[in-house]
Amino acid sequence: MNQNTPSSSKSMTKPAGGGRTAVVAVVALALVAALFVLVPVEWQLWIKALHVFVIIAWMAGMLYLPRLFVYHAEAGPGTPQSETFKVMERRLLKGIMTPSMILTWVLGLWLAWKVFEFQGGWIHAKIALVLVMSGLHGYLSASFKRFERDANTKSGKFWRLMNEVPAVILILIIILVVVKPF
């Protein structure tokens, strides 16, 4: 039997990107550690500005992805429109939403630690709501994977309702940050 047959070469290769992912993770952790240790508190306005920017990018995606799911669910699996939605959803999730969520967390925790010293009930409530928003992000990511496999079972109506959830959470977070009620 030929050693170079497709079936034998598949079993001998490593999964693509495994080593690269580990390197990216190590570099990212090193950069986060450097941010927390080396960046002085005097840079807080720059950090805050960047934090607001990545929040806006994340929330734009959190509000848009469920809307794409509405149209995707209504297009039905296997249609040309469905394939187009898959590309749009993947790019939004992988290219904008997830990187923005990660940067939101990193910069927000820096601000909570260096500027607010984790003091005040509002900051703890805000972090709890950002955890909820991150959980919703995870749910939307899992839902994207179901759409990608043509295995979505939710209706367009369900996704219309889900489209409102990030907005409600965002309103509560904004009130906590601006008003600082406790």
N, C-alpha and C positions, 0 to 999 in steps of 0.2 A: 504494500500500500504506500502511496506517495505521502511523504512527511509534510508536504506543503499544501495539502488539501485544505479547503476552507474550514472544515470541522476541526482538524487538528491544530490549525493556527489560532483559532478562536480560544481554545482551551489553554493555550500557552501564553496569551497576552494578558497584561494587567488591565484593570478598568481604567479608562481614560480619565485624567484629571485628579486622581487620588493623591499623588505626591504634590502636585501643584496646589491643591486645596489646602494641604497641610502647611505648605510654605506661606500661602496667603494668610492663613489663620495665625501663624506665628508672627508674621510681620505686623498684622493688624493688632494683635495683643501687645506687641512691643510699642507700637505707636500710641495705643491707648495708655499704656503704663507711662510713656514719656509725657503724654498730655497731662496726666494726673500729677506727675512728680515735677516736671520742669516748667510748665506754663504758670506764670505768676498770676495772682488774683487780679492784678491791674489790667489784664487782658479780658476781664469779664465782659465788657461791652462787645468786643469782637466775638467772643464765644457765644454770647447771647444772640447776636445778630445771625451768626451761622446756625445756631439752634433754631431760631424762628424760621429761617429759610428752609432747613430740612424738614421741619414740622409741616410747613406749607406743602412741600413736595409730597411728603408721606400722606397727608390728609387729602390732597388732590387725588392721589391714587386710591385711597380708602373710600372716597366718595364715587370715583369713576368705575372701579372694578365691579362692584355689584350692579351698576347700570349696564356695563357690558354683559354681565351674566343674564340680565333681563332679556336683552336682545339675542344672546346666544341660546338661551333656553327656548325662546320663541322661534328661532331659526330651525331647531331640530338637529339631531346628530347626522353627520355624514354629508351635510350640504356644503356647497362652496362657501356660503356665508359662515358656517360653523368653523371651517378651516381658517378663514380670515380672522374670526374672533379669537381663535386659539393663539394665533401669532400676536395679535394686539394684547391679549391678556398676559401672555408670557413676557413680552417686552415691558409692559407696565409693571408687572410684579417683580421680575428679576432685575430690570434696569433702573427702576425708579423707586418703587415702594420698599423693597427689602433693604437696599443700601440706605435709603432715607430713614427708615425705622432704626437701623443700627446706629447711624450717626445721631439721631434724636436721643437715643438712650445714652450714648457716650457723652455727648455734650450736656445733656440734662443732668446726668449724675455728677459731672464735673461742677456744674453750677450749684446743684444741691449740696455738694460737699464743700467746695471752696468758698462760695458766696453765702449760702444760707445755713451752712453747717448742719444740715438736716434738722433745723429748728422750726417749729411751728406745725400745727396740725394740718394746715392747708397743704404743705409739701408732701406729707405722708398720704393724704387723700389724693393728691395729684398723682403721685407715683402709683397708687392703687388703681386709679383710672387708666393710667398709661399701661399698666399690666393688663387690664381688661381690653384696651384697644389692641395691645400686642396679641392677646389671645384671639381677638376677632381677626387680626391679620393672619394668624395661623389657620383659622377656620377658612378664610378666603383662599389661602394657599392650597389647603387640602381640597377645597371645592374646585379650584382651577385644575388640579390633577384629575378630578373626576370628569370635568368637562373635556380635558385633553384625551381621556380614554373613552369619550362618548358614553359616560356612565352617570351623567347628572340625572337625579330623580326629582329635583325641585322645580317648581313652576316659575314662570315669569312674575307672577303675583308675589310669591315668596321672596324673590330677589328685589322686587320693588320695596317691600317692607324692610328687608335687610339693608337697603340703601340708606335708610334713615338712621340706623343704629350708630354709625360713626359720627354723624352730625350731632346727635344727642350727647354722646360721650364728649365730643369736642367742646360743646357749649359748656358742659359742667367743668371741664378742665380750664377753659378760659375764665370762667367766673372765679374759680379757686385762685388762679394766678393773679388776676387783676384785683379782685376784692380782698383776697386773703381773709376770709370770714372767721377763721379760727387758727 
